Amino acid sequence: MDPCCGPVSPGGDSGKRDPGKRDPGTYDAIFNARFSGAIARRYRRKGLGAAEQRIVDFLVSTGIEGASVLEIGGGVGEIQLELLRRGAARAVNLELSTGYEDDARRLAEAAGLGGRVDRHVGLDIAEAPDDVEPADVVVLHRVVCCYPDYARLLGSAADHARRALVFSYPSANPLSHLFIRGMNAMLSASGRSFRGYVHPPEAMVDVVRSRGLVPEYRRGSPVWHLVGAARG
Ligand SMILES: C[S@@+](CC[C@H](N)C(=O)[O-])C[C@H]1O[C@@H](n2cnc3c(N)ncnc32)[C@H](O)[C@@H]1O
């Protein structure tokens, strides 16, 4: 299972945002040290996957030299590390799960980039936009499908992007809807508060556009679709 996901408020399975009532263990239960370890091992052995490489290539094409990077839900941080290697100045990572921190620190230190990465756990840009500094480029890879309120999350992310934003989302086809429904049923049956979402792709792009970013790169694959947008 490739979890892509979001919280359900305690006592409810509707997937609707319920500020102040998020189960604090929602993300930790799924994106735990085991999940993190698998991603970190794959990155150490093979480097970036195809989707991650495309995100890096798009941002490099917009000009990454000296840029600040904000990654929302960046997991172990492999995309931001590659952006730093390609000339970005510094990176901030926001995560709602505590599960990645040891792997993320080890990877950043091994790359000699630990001093240029700032990580925050539990800071949700959709809920507390004023607590997050803007950055030149903003990345959300495999994150919107883990969050119920895509408009609020993407809107806030876009507002924080001075130059460019990239996000990815899973295919919105009958198979992915079926997969997410099955995954959510299993999560519900096992008492977990975490849920996945297949949000409407064009509505997500419209959110980004409404914040003054021009979607200029779109790339599909059987699983992950990418949107790259730059400030007009
Ligand atoms: C499927 S994982 C992807 C992690 C990483 N981007 C990757 O591709 O390996 C989704 C991550 O998004 C995080 N997440 C979801 N909503 C978030 C939010 N509003 N702010 C920060 N992190 C968030 C979750 O904690 C989870 O670690």
The ligand as an ORCA input file, in Angstrom:
! r2SCAN-3c Opt
* xyz 0 1
  C       2.535     10.055      1.453
  S       3.507     11.007      2.606
  C       4.684     11.700      1.506
  C       5.953     12.128      2.170
  C       7.010     12.600      1.182
  N       6.587     13.805      0.500
  C       7.316     11.508      0.207
  O       6.924     11.611     -0.963
  O       7.957     10.522      0.625
  C       2.477     12.399      2.967
  C       3.047     13.259      4.069
  O       2.369     14.506      4.103
  C       2.350     14.939      5.446
  N       1.327     15.995      5.530
  C       0.021     15.917      5.190
  N      -0.582     17.116      5.362
  C       0.387     17.968      5.802
  C       0.393     19.335      6.170
  N      -0.710     20.091      6.120
  N       1.556     19.879      6.597
  C       2.691     19.128      6.658
  N       2.742     17.819      6.332
  C       1.604     17.242      5.903
  C       2.086     13.689      6.241
  O       2.513     13.802      7.563
  C       2.902     12.667      5.452
  O       4.184     12.523      5.987
*
